[in-house]
Amino acid sequence: MLPLRTSRHLLTTSDRNTSMQQDSDRDRDRVYSQPLASVDRFVFDRQVAQVFPDMIQRSVPGYAAVISMSSVLASQYVQPKSLCYDLGCSLGATARSIQSGIQAQDCRIIAVDNSAAMIEQAVALAPAGNHTTPIDYVCADIADIGIENASLVTLNFTLQFIPLQQRGLLLQRIRRGLRPGGILILSEKIRFEDPEEERQQIEMHHAFKRANGYNELEISQKRSALENVLIPETLEQHQARLREAGFRRADLWFQCFNFISLVAHA
């Protein structure tokens, strides 16, 4: 009987591995893997939401560090009886990281995204059970969200998708809604004034993508899709706008190639 039981176990393991491989393949980013007659503007639709964790890990150098450090910053800056806002929350990775780091009592996290597909996935990914700090997932335009009684706000790779003329107004609203001592975490793709530095940084970013399995077709088509959708600015432009919005200082704490993160202090 032992060989029969062993063969059954092997069959079950094989089936399980096949199922896991199928799930892995389904979650793999292949959005731009086939030649397209015309490349549409990039949108955060259901197709992107399905593969977003894989897409952003393979596309944004240092993404995991930015997300994990949000937890550390939350442990230091979130104040009792305050709100935290994750604006442009996508699948809620930052919100959950903040949640794990909060040590203050009677806090709440408001996670906002205008993509219904993203919010739906974020809710599905939320861990079961009651957490000390709850997360409210809201499908809305972040321009329509009032910021109040906040000790921490995050804009992780979100501002770059906001029209240029609206960015200053958004930062001003955030600053007005922050408590004294509160912070904004602003993470962005940036550009460089020096043409040679810009070229080198873009090439290093593309090399990062190649190392993560993207081919030239995928890189090219994704770049075309993001043109005039994701509009990067220089580090100096971000820091100047934050000062104009009323932040005391904006410190660069992270950079990997042409991706950065700032902590702006109210």
C-alpha positions in Angstrom: 0.0 0.0 0.0 2.9 2.4 0.6 3.7 2.8 -3.1 0.1 3.6 -3.9 -0.1 6.1 -1.1 3.2 7.7 -2.3 2.0 7.9 -5.8 -1.2 9.6 -4.7 0.8 12.1 -2.7 3.0 12.9 -5.7 0.0 13.3 -7.9 -1.5 15.8 -5.4 1.7 17.7 -5.2 2.0 17.8 -8.9 -1.5 19.1 -9.3 -0.9 21.7 -6.6 2.4 22.9 -8.3 0.6 23.2 -11.6 -2.2 25.2 -10.0 0.4 27.5 -8.3 2.2 27.9 -11.6 -1.0 28.9 -13.3 -1.7 31.4 -10.6 1.8 32.8 -11.0 1.5 33.1 -14.8 -1.9 34.9 -14.4 -0.3 37.4 -12.0 2.8 38.0 -14.2 2.9 41.3 -16.0 2.5 40.7 -19.8 0.4 43.7 -20.6 2.8 44.9 -23.3 4.4 41.6 -24.3 2.6 41.4 -27.6 3.1 43.9 -30.5 0.3 46.4 -30.6 -0.9 48.2 -33.7 -1.4 51.3 -31.6 -0.5 51.9 -27.9 -3.3 53.4 -25.9 -2.7 55.7 -22.9 -1.8 53.8 -19.8 -4.8 53.3 -17.4 -5.1 51.5 -14.1 -7.8 49.1 -15.3 -8.7 45.6 -14.3 -5.9 44.1 -16.4 -3.3 46.2 -14.7 -4.8 45.7 -11.2 -4.4 41.9 -11.7 -0.7 42.1 -12.4 0.1 45.3 -10.5 2.3 43.8 -7.7 4.5 42.1 -10.3 4.5 45.2 -12.6 5.6 47.7 -10.0 8.2 45.4 -8.3 9.8 44.8 -11.7 9.5 48.4 -12.9 10.3 50.7 -9.9 13.7 50.2 -8.4 13.6 50.5 -4.6 9.8 50.1 -4.4 10.0 47.5 -1.7 12.2 49.8 0.4 9.9 52.8 0.0 6.9 50.8 1.1 8.6 49.1 4.1 10.1 52.4 5.3 6.6 53.9 5.4 6.0 51.6 8.3 9.1 52.9 10.1 8.1 56.5 9.5 4.6 55.8 10.7 6.0 54.4 14.0 7.8 57.7 14.5 5.3 60.4 13.2 1.8 59.1 13.5 0.1 60.9 16.5 -2.7 59.6 18.7 -6.3 60.2 17.6 -5.2 61.3 14.1 -5.9 60.2 10.5 -3.4 58.9 8.0 -4.1 59.2 4.2 -2.7 57.0 1.5 -3.5 59.0 -1.6 -3.4 57.0 -4.9 -3.3 53.8 -2.8 -3.5 51.3 -5.7 -3.7 47.9 -4.0 -3.1 49.3 -0.5 0.6 48.2 0.0 1.5 51.5 1.6 -1.6 51.6 3.7 -1.0 48.2 5.1 2.7 49.1 5.8 1.6 52.2 7.7 -0.9 50.1 9.6 1.8 47.7 10.7 4.0 50.5 12.0 1.5 52.7 13.9 2.0 52.6 17.6 -0.3 55.5 18.5 -3.8 54.9 19.7 -7.2 55.7 18.1 -5.9 56.3 14.6 -7.5 55.5 11.2 -6.1 55.2 7.7 -8.0 56.5 4.7 -6.8 54.8 1.5 -8.0 56.5 -1.7 -7.8 55.6 -5.4 -9.9 56.5 -8.4 -9.6 53.1 -10.0 -12.5 50.8 -9.0 -10.5 47.8 -10.0 -7.6 48.8 -7.8 -9.9 49.4 -4.8 -11.6 46.1 -5.3 -8.3 44.2 -5.3 -7.1 46.2 -2.3 -10.1 45.2 -0.3 -9.6 41.6 -1.4 -6.0 41.7 -0.2 -6.8 43.2 3.2 -6.0 40.7 6.0 -8.9 39.2 7.8 -9.6 40.2 11.4 -9.8 43.4 13.3 -6.7 45.5 13.5 -6.0 48.2 16.1 -5.8 50.8 13.3 -8.6 50.2 10.6 -8.2 51.1 6.9 -11.0 52.6 5.0 -10.7 52.0 1.2 -12.4 54.8 -0.8 -12.9 54.9 -4.6 -12.6 58.6 -5.4 -10.5 61.2 -7.0 -8.0 62.4 -4.5 -8.8 66.0 -5.5 -12.3 65.4 -3.9 -11.0 64.1 -0.6 -10.8 66.5 2.4 -7.6 66.2 4.4 -8.1 66.9 8.1 -6.6 66.0 11.4 -3.7 64.2 9.6 -0.4 63.3 11.1 0.8 61.3 8.0 0.0 61.5 4.3 1.5 59.5 1.6 1.7 60.2 -2.2 3.7 57.2 -3.3 4.2 57.4 -7.1 0.9 59.3 -7.4 1.7 63.0 -7.9 3.4 62.2 -11.2 0.0 61.2 -12.7 -1.7 64.5 -11.6 -1.9 67.3 -14.1 0.9 69.8 -13.5 -1.4 72.7 -12.8 -3.2 70.8 -10.1 -0.1 69.6 -8.1 0.5 72.7 -6.1 -3.1 73.0 -5.0 -3.1 69.3 -3.9 0.0 69.8 -1.8 -1.5 73.0 -0.3 -4.6 71.1 0.8 -2.4 68.3 2.3 -0.3 70.9 4.2 -3.4 72.6 5.6 -4.8 69.2 6.7 -1.6 68.1 8.5 -1.2 68.6 12.3 1.9 70.3 13.5 4.7 67.8 13.4 3.0 65.7 10.8 4.7 64.6 7.6 4.0 63.9 3.9 5.9 61.1 2.2 6.2 61.9 -1.5 7.7 59.3 -3.8 8.2 60.1 -7.5 10.0 59.2 -10.7 12.1 62.3 -11.5 13.9 63.8 -14.5 17.2 65.6 -14.6 18.1 69.0 -16.2 21.5 67.7 -17.4 20.9 65.8 -20.7 23.7 63.4 -20.1 22.6 62.6 -16.6 19.0 62.2 -17.8 20.1 59.8 -20.5 22.2 57.7 -18.1 19.5 57.5 -15.5 16.9 56.4 -18.1 19.3 53.7 -19.4 20.0 52.4 -15.9 16.3 52.2 -15.3 15.8 50.3 -18.5 18.7 48.0 -17.5 16.8 47.3 -14.3 13.7 46.4 -16.2 15.7 44.0 -18.5 17.3 42.4 -15.5 13.7 41.8 -14.2 12.7 40.0 -17.4 11.2 42.7 -19.5 12.2 42.7 -23.2 12.7 45.7 -25.5 9.2 45.5 -26.9 7.6 45.7 -23.4 9.9 48.5 -22.4 9.2 50.5 -25.5 5.4 50.0 -25.6 5.1 50.8 -21.8 7.1 54.0 -22.3 4.8 55.0 -25.2 1.7 54.3 -23.1 3.0 56.4 -20.2 4.0 59.4 -22.4 2.0 62.5 -21.4 0.3 60.4 -18.6 3.2 60.1 -16.2 5.0 63.5 -16.3 8.1 63.6 -14.1 9.7 66.7 -12.7 13.1 67.4 -11.2 13.9 67.0 -7.5 14.4 70.7 -7.2 10.9 71.4 -8.7 9.4 69.1 -6.1 11.2 70.7 -3.2 10.4 74.2 -4.4 6.7 73.3 -4.7 6.6 71.8 -1.3 8.1 74.9 0.2 5.5 77.0 -1.6 2.8 74.8 -0.2 4.0 75.7 3.3 6.1 72.7 4.3 9.0 73.7 6.6 11.5 71.4 4.8 11.5 68.5 2.4 14.3 66.0 2.9 15.5 63.4 0.4 15.7 60.1 2.2 15.8 57.7 -0.7 17.0 57.6 -4.3 17.6 54.7 -6.8 18.3 55.8 -10.3 15.5 58.2 -11.3 13.2 57.3 -8.4 13.2 59.2 -5.2 11.3 59.7 -1.9 11.0 62.8 0.2 9.8 63.4 3.7 8.1 66.9 3.9 7.6 68.3 7.4 4.5 70.4 8.3 
